[in-house]
Amino acid sequence: MYGIRVNAQDTVKDMVLQNSVIKTRVNALIRNAEITETIYKDGLCQVSMELKLDGRIWYRILSGSRG
């Protein structure tokens, strides 16, 4: 994924929370993932995916190794 952006806005009146809105945005390209489930409900779409990862590659990436 390239990034996840989270925006939040709370409305408070007389020291009482009136409204809370949290919005997220994902900018990503996911390759070789298998869609396992798609749910449409209340105008929203939820997609679940399965992605096989090679632990050796992630170890190199997260540890900062170049080799």
C-alpha positions in Angstrom: 0.0 0.0 0.0 1.1 3.5 -0.7 -0.5 5.0 2.3 -3.6 5.4 4.5 -5.0 8.8 5.3 -7.3 9.3 8.3 -9.3 12.4 8.9 -11.5 13.0 12.0 -13.9 15.8 13.0 -15.7 16.1 16.3 -18.5 18.5 17.2 -18.7 19.6 20.8 -21.5 21.7 22.3 -21.6 22.6 26.0 -18.7 20.2 26.7 -20.8 17.3 25.3 -19.8 15.4 22.1 -22.6 16.0 19.5 -21.1 14.4 16.4 -18.0 12.4 15.5 -16.9 11.6 11.9 -13.9 9.6 10.9 -13.0 9.1 7.3 -10.2 7.0 5.9 -8.7 6.8 2.4 -6.4 4.2 1.1 -4.2 4.7 -2.0 -2.9 1.3 -3.0 -2.2 -1.2 -5.7 -2.4 -4.8 -4.5 -1.3 -7.5 -6.9 -1.9 -11.3 -6.8 -4.5 -11.1 -4.1 -7.5 -13.4 -4.1 -10.9 -11.9 -3.2 -12.4 -14.1 -0.5 -15.6 -12.1 0.2 -17.5 -9.1 -1.1 -20.3 -7.6 1.0 -22.7 -4.8 -0.2 -24.7 -3.2 2.7 -26.1 0.3 3.3 -24.4 1.8 0.3 -21.0 0.5 1.3 -18.8 -2.2 -0.2 -16.5 -4.3 1.9 -13.9 -6.5 0.2 -11.9 -9.1 2.0 -8.7 -10.4 0.3 -6.1 -13.0 0.9 -2.5 -12.4 0.0 0.3 -14.8 0.3 3.5 -13.2 1.5 7.1 -14.4 1.5 8.4 -13.9 5.0 12.0 -13.7 3.8 11.3 -10.6 1.6 9.4 -8.8 4.4 12.2 -9.6 6.9 14.7 -7.9 4.5 12.4 -4.9 4.0 11.6 -4.3 7.6 15.1 -4.9 8.8 16.6 -2.5 6.3 18.8 -5.1 4.6 19.7 -4.5 1.0 20.6 -8.0 0.1 
